[in-house]
């Protein structure tokens, strides 16, 4: 008897979740028997963005470019280029990936120009 109530409660919870998802957007589909069923379409998109935290990736990218710019200003462009070339020349894959990521790009140069007077 208790398991019957549990199954009923689970069914009610799943229906409530589906109803909430349909409120956010749904499309009507007809199955083979001719029954029209509403299927939420926003749910997959939300699940994808929950797996891929865009905001966190953007924050990491901004911090990385800021760090590269700070290193470029503090080491100087010649010394920075030498360090990056040493990373690229290394045989290990991790060092080569690091060298590729630390290459000077236009955004890094622009930020370095802006923060150069601030750092001195």
N, C-alpha and C positions, 0 to 999 in steps of 0.2 A: 504494500500500500504506500509506503514511504517513497519507494522508487518512482511510483506513478506521479506523485506530487513533484518530485525533483525533475522528471522529464517534462512535466507540464510547465514548471517554472522556467526551465531552460528554453522551451519553445516560446514562451511569452517574452523572455529577454531577447531572443534572436529576432522576433517580430518587431520589438521596440527598436532594436538597432537598425533593422531594415527600413522601418518607417522613418527614422531620423535621417538615414542616408538618402532615401527617396525625396525628402524635403529639400535636400541640397542639390538635387538634379537626378532625373531618371529618364530612361527611354522605354517605350513600349515595344515589346517583342512578342510575336506570336509563335507558339511552339507547334509541334506536329499535329497535336489534337485540336488546334484552333483556339486554344486558351491564350488570351492576351495577358501578359505578365509584365509588371513594371520592374525594371532592373536599374539599380543605381549606377550611374556612370562616374560620379565624382569620387567614389570610394577607391578605385585603383590609383587615381592620380594622387590622392592623399597618402596612400600607402607607399607609393614611390618616393614622395618627398619626405616621408618619415624615415625612410631608409637612407636617403641622401640629404644630409643636412647642408643645404646650400649656404646658409648664413655662416656656418662654421668654416666651410671651405673658403668663402670670401674673406673672412677674418684672417685665416692662415695665409692667404695670398697677399693681403695687405701687409701683414707683419713680415712676411718673407721679402717683399719688395722694399719695405722700409729698412730691414736689416741689411739687405744688399746695398742700399743707398748709403746707409751709415758707414758700412765697411769701405765703400768706394771713396767717401770723403775722408775718412780717418786714415786709410792706408795710402791714398793717392792712386791715381789711375794706373801708373806704370807698375807699382808694387802689386796692386789688385790683379792686373792682367797676368802678372807672373805667377801669382798664387793659383789663379784659375787654370792657367796652362799646365802647371804642375799636377793639378787634379785631373785634367784631361789626358795627360801623358801617362798617368798611372795605369797599371794593368788591371786593377780591380774594378769590377763593374760599378760598385757603390761609389767609388771615387769619380768615375767617369760621369755617372748620373749627377753627382754633386757638382762637378765642373760644368756640365751642361746647364743645370739649374742656376748656377751662380754667374753665368755669362752676363755681360753688361747689355742691357736692352734699352730702348729709348725711354721707357717709363722710369727706369732706375736712374738714367742720366738726368732726366728732368727733375726728379725728386732730389737727387744729389745737388743739383744747381740751387734748388730752393733752400735746402738745409745747410749748405756749405757756409753761408755767412753766420748762421746760428751756432754752428759747432766751432768754427774758427780755424 
